[in-house]
Amino acid sequence: MTVLFINTCVRKQSRTLQLAQYFLEKWNDPDIIEIHPENENIRSLDEKTLHIRDHALYENDLDHPVLKYATQFAKADTIVIAAPYWDLSFPAALKVYLERVNAVGVTFYYDETGYPHGLCKAKRLVYIATAGGPLISDVYGYGYVRQLCETFYEIHETVHFIAENLDMPDTDVEKSLADVRTKMDEWFKQSA
Ligand SMILES: Cc1cc2nc3c(=O)[nH]c(=O)nc-3n(C[C@H](O)[C@H](O)[C@H](O)COP(=O)(O)O)c2cc1C
């Protein structure tokens, strides 16, 4: 079983990464592929890259480097995303990464009515986040990723673990993180 771990945490002391590491230790899968989009230096799609990608897809050259992130995503058994809550959303590096993942013919395809269908192997995506304040809306963060899973990838089980209010003066940060770890423990018990 391959776990694809998409790590978009940027701070050395990242609380989101701490939670993700706890989750992955519990998952205990020897086959974890970690992608750090920030370090991969993935650029947003421009005209030249779109052309190269369209050509690779036309030739069905799925091993082409331009399709690397899409093929890796499509083949993974489980996907774990660690993303701090930034500007009601997530770090831009994750959006750029997802732009590469959304390749027609690799992670999804359109039927004759124009409706998308998934080509991904994964049954489940786990999204781990922390927020400085309350989660005012998850529409542009976890909600967006969940919608991609539902509409494009057809990954039907999505799970959201989040610790909120971590930057608020009255918050006991360690307790908040421990509470999320307990939720993870409960989830593991239910999913076993
Ligand atoms: C660029 C940036 C944008 C942020 N935007 C929000 C926000 O919209 N809402 C919020 O509650 N916290 C926001 N925060 C606070 C982070 O969500 C919070 O500190 C989080 O725990 C950081 O995760 P980390 O410890 O994994 O780095 C922001 C922090 C940064 C650096």
The ligand as a Gaussian input file, in Angstrom:
#p B3LYP/6-31G(d) Opt

LIG

0 1
 C        0.446000      33.433000       5.698000
 C       -0.448000      33.039000       6.840000
 C       -1.832000      33.144000       6.703000
 C       -2.671000      32.775000       7.748000
 N       -4.037000      32.877000       7.598000
 C       -4.848000      32.482000       8.608000
 C       -6.276000      32.545000       8.462000
 O       -6.829000      32.947000       7.439000
 N       -7.054000      32.129000       9.501000
 C       -6.501000      31.649000      10.662000
 O       -7.248000      31.264000      11.568000
 N       -5.156000      31.573000      10.821000
 C       -4.320000      31.977000       9.829000
 N       -2.959000      31.880000       9.981000
 C       -2.408000      31.273000      11.207000
 C       -2.089000      29.790000      10.967000
 O       -3.224000      29.104000      10.488000
 C       -1.644000      29.096000      12.253000
 O       -0.571000      29.770000      12.866000
 C       -1.282000      27.645000      11.953000
 O       -1.271000      26.893000      13.144000
 C        0.076000      27.566000      11.274000
 O        0.392000      26.224000      11.073000
 P        1.849000      25.642000      11.364000
 O        2.100000      25.715000      12.871000
 O        1.754000      24.252000      10.879000
 O        2.810000      26.474000      10.606000
 C       -2.107000      32.276000       8.964000
 C       -0.721000      32.175000       9.088000
 C        0.105000      32.563000       8.059000
 C        1.609000      32.448000       8.218000

